[in-house]
Amino acid sequence: MKFRLNKIPLDQAVPGMQLAAAVCNQRGDVLLQAGCELSESALSGLRKRGIAHIAIQVADTRGEDELAAERAKVLDRLGMLFRHAGQDEHLASLYQLVLEYRLEGSA
C-alpha cells in the first residue's frame, strides 16, 4: 500500500498515527523522528512545546486521474509565479527545486 504525507493541526492527531516527517522545535532540534507512532504522552509533549502542526502518513487512495490533475495544478501555479523569470539561471534552479518539492506527494 502506498502512503502520502498529510499535514494536520496537532489537535486533530490521535494516538496510533504515524509521523511522515520528523517534528522539530524552533531551534531545529528533533523532538520525534519520522516513522514514530504517536502516543498520548508524545502528543502531550508536543502540545507543551507549542507544536501546531505535524505531518502524518495516510493511505494514498488517489487514482491516476486525480494525481495528473494535481500535477497540472502545480505546474499551472508555478508557471504563474515564475512567469517573469526569463532566462535567469538562479530562478530556473529555484523553479526546479520548488517543482520537485510540490510534486513530491504526487509521485
C-alpha positions in Angstrom: 0.0 0.0 0.0 1.2 3.5 -0.9 1.3 6.3 1.7 1.5 10.0 1.5 2.2 12.9 3.8 -0.8 14.8 5.3 -0.1 17.9 7.4 -2.7 18.3 10.1 -3.2 20.5 13.2 -1.8 18.9 16.3 -5.3 18.9 17.9 -6.5 16.5 15.2 -3.8 14.0 15.9 -4.7 10.8 17.8 -2.5 8.1 19.3 -1.6 5.4 16.8 -1.0 7.8 13.9 2.5 7.5 12.3 4.6 10.6 11.6 5.6 11.1 8.0 8.2 13.7 8.8 10.3 14.5 11.9 8.9 17.0 14.3 11.3 19.8 15.2 11.2 22.7 17.6 12.0 26.3 16.6 15.8 25.7 17.0 15.7 22.7 14.7 16.0 20.1 17.4 14.3 16.8 16.5 11.5 16.1 19.0 10.2 13.0 17.3 11.6 11.1 14.4 9.8 10.3 11.1 8.1 6.9 11.4 7.3 7.3 15.1 3.9 6.1 16.2 2.2 8.7 18.2 1.2 8.0 21.8 -0.8 10.2 24.2 2.4 11.1 26.1 4.1 12.1 22.8 1.1 14.3 21.8 1.0 15.8 25.3 4.8 16.7 25.0 4.3 18.3 21.6 1.4 20.4 22.9 3.6 21.6 25.8 6.3 22.6 23.3 3.9 24.7 21.2 3.9 22.5 18.1 0.9 23.5 16.0 1.1 21.1 13.0 2.5 17.7 12.3 2.9 15.5 9.1 1.3 12.1 9.3 1.2 9.1 7.0 -2.1 8.3 5.4 -3.1 5.7 2.8 -2.8 7.1 -0.7 -6.0 6.2 -2.4 -5.7 8.8 -5.3 -6.2 7.4 -8.8 -4.0 8.3 -11.8 -6.5 10.9 -13.0 -6.5 12.7 -9.6 -2.7 12.6 -9.5 -2.5 14.0 -13.0 -4.9 16.8 -12.1 -2.8 17.7 -9.0 0.4 17.8 -11.1 -1.3 20.0 -13.7 -2.4 22.4 -11.0 1.1 22.6 -9.5 2.6 23.3 -13.0 0.0 26.0 -13.7 0.6 27.7 -10.3 4.4 27.6 -10.6 4.1 28.8 -14.2 2.2 31.8 -13.0 4.6 32.5 -10.1 7.7 32.3 -12.3 6.2 33.9 -15.4 8.7 36.8 -15.3 11.7 34.7 -14.6 13.0 34.8 -18.2 16.4 33.1 -18.7 17.7 33.7 -15.2 19.6 30.6 -14.2 19.1 31.2 -10.5 15.3 31.5 -10.9 15.3 28.4 -13.1 17.1 26.4 -10.3 14.6 27.7 -7.8 11.7 26.8 -10.0 13.0 23.3 -10.4 13.5 22.9 -6.6 10.0 24.2 -5.8 8.5 22.0 -8.6 10.2 18.9 -7.1 9.1 19.8 -3.6 5.5 20.4 -4.7 5.3 17.2 -6.8 6.8 15.1 -4.0 3.4 13.9 -2.8 2.1 13.3 -6.3 4.6 10.6 -7.4 
